[in-house]
Amino acid sequence: MKLIGRCACLAAVLLIAALVIPAASFGAIDEIKMDGQAESKKKAGVGVVTFPHARHKKSFKCAECHPKIFKDTLGANRINMKENMDGKFCGSLNCHTGRKAFALFMCEKCHVIVKGAVKK
């Protein structure tokens, strides 16, 4: 009976940890597919964005982006181009402004499909 009680207790602790600790903190996410706002993207002629998390982790420390720019819970950031262009998220002064990394107007760098874009 004691063993069953301990197993149940351990299972409860693991379940709580899985619900509370964000997945990104385990380092398991290499790419994040951002396919929200489908209608808006379709209207703009752009496709899904795949964020290369692993590539960014090689160049930056987690604390540079989390939680200052991005919440560290998968799916918690409602990223959109208006806010990017207003200097939030990827458009933050420390990110994609053209100084440190390519500018936000280089749509094909992030979006899979860009209507009329010339691929290099």
Long-range contacts (C-beta under 8 A, 24 or more apart in sequence): 22-72, 22-73, 22-74, 23-73, 23-74, 24-53, 24-66, 24-72, 24-73, 24-74, 25-72, 27-57, 29-53, 29-74, 30-54, 32-74, 34-79, 36-78, 36-79, 37-80, 40-80, 41-111, 44-81, 45-113, 45-114, 45-115, 45-116, 46-107, 46-111, 46-113, 46-114, 46-115, 47-111, 47-112, 47-113, 47-114, 48-111, 48-112, 48-113, 49-110, 49-111, 49-112, 50-112, 51-110, 64-94, 69-94, 69-95
